[in-house]
Amino acid sequence: MSNLMQRHQFERERHRKLIDKRDKVEAIIHSLREQNVDEEQIKEVEDILSPIEKEQIQKLDAAFRKYKISILLFIVNFLFFFFVRIDLAQLQLTETILLLEMYLSISNSAIPVQKKTGGKAVAEKLLETISQR
């Protein structure tokens, strides 16, 4: 993730002049279109960028889209695993609550349990009570 962001920033800085030139040309073309200027004049402004510069800009735009898509995929994967973990924690919490409720219902039941008896004695008395019902 960090490498992608650093690479994106490096490419932007490396081609800063070309990107600025493209942005200025696009701004001029946009203002000319708003003023309803002839297509010939717009074509002249478009020709400020050479074919080689246009090709470089297309390659840069494709690379920038690739960087952005990779970053978005990373974020989506991170969020997916984050929510999966939240779901697992919620399931574990529900299971723990269920076990505690079962313990409380057993401890509040009519089974006479002496204080210093072990778990084995409690289980035996529980089985006796269940079998008597």
MOKAFEN-V96658 format. One record per backbone hydrogen bond with DSSP energy under -1.0 kcal/mol. NH is the residue of the N-H (numbers start at 1). CO is the residue of the C=O. E is the energy in kcal/mol with one decimal. If there is no record, write none. Layout:
BEGIN
NH/CO/E, NH/CO/E
END
This chain:
BEGIN
5/1/-2.2, 6/2/-2.6, 7/3/-2.6, 8/4/-2.5, 9/5/-2.3, 10/6/-2.6, 11/7/-2.6, 12/8/-2.1, 13/9/-2.4, 14/10/-2.7, 15/11/-1.9, 16/13/-1.2, 19/15/-2.5, 20/16/-2.8, 21/17/-2.4, 22/18/-2.4, 23/19/-2.5, 24/20/-2.3, 25/21/-2.5, 26/22/-2.7, 27/23/-2.1, 28/24/-2.4, 29/25/-2.6, 30/26/-2.3, 31/27/-2.2, 32/28/-2.4, 33/29/-2.4, 34/30/-1.8, 35/31/-1.3, 36/33/-1.2, 37/32/-1.9, 42/38/-1.6, 43/39/-2.6, 44/40/-2.0, 45/41/-1.9, 46/42/-2.4, 47/43/-1.8, 48/45/-1.6, 49/46/-1.2, 54/50/-2.6, 55/51/-2.2, 56/52/-2.4, 57/53/-2.6, 58/54/-2.2, 59/55/-2.2, 60/56/-2.6, 61/57/-2.8, 62/58/-2.2, 63/59/-2.4, 64/60/-3.0, 65/61/-2.3, 66/62/-2.1, 67/63/-2.5, 68/64/-2.6, 69/65/-2.8, 70/66/-2.4, 71/67/-2.4, 72/68/-2.5, 73/69/-2.6, 74/70/-2.1, 75/71/-2.3, 76/72/-2.7, 77/73/-2.6, 78/74/-2.5, 79/75/-2.7, 80/76/-2.5, 81/77/-2.5, 82/78/-2.3, 83/79/-2.6, 84/80/-2.2, 85/81/-2.2, 86/82/-1.9, 87/83/-2.5, 88/84/-2.4, 89/85/-2.6, 90/86/-2.5, 91/87/-2.3, 92/88/-2.5, 93/89/-2.5, 94/90/-2.4, 95/91/-2.4, 96/92/-2.4, 97/93/-2.6, 98/94/-2.4, 99/95/-2.4, 100/96/-2.5, 101/97/-2.8, 102/98/-2.4, 103/99/-2.5, 104/100/-2.8, 105/101/-2.6, 106/102/-2.3, 107/103/-2.8, 108/104/-1.8, 117/114/-1.1, 122/118/-1.7, 123/119/-2.3, 124/120/-2.2, 125/121/-2.4, 126/122/-2.3, 127/123/-2.3, 128/124/-2.3, 129/125/-2.4, 130/126/-2.4, 131/127/-2.5, 132/128/-1.8
END
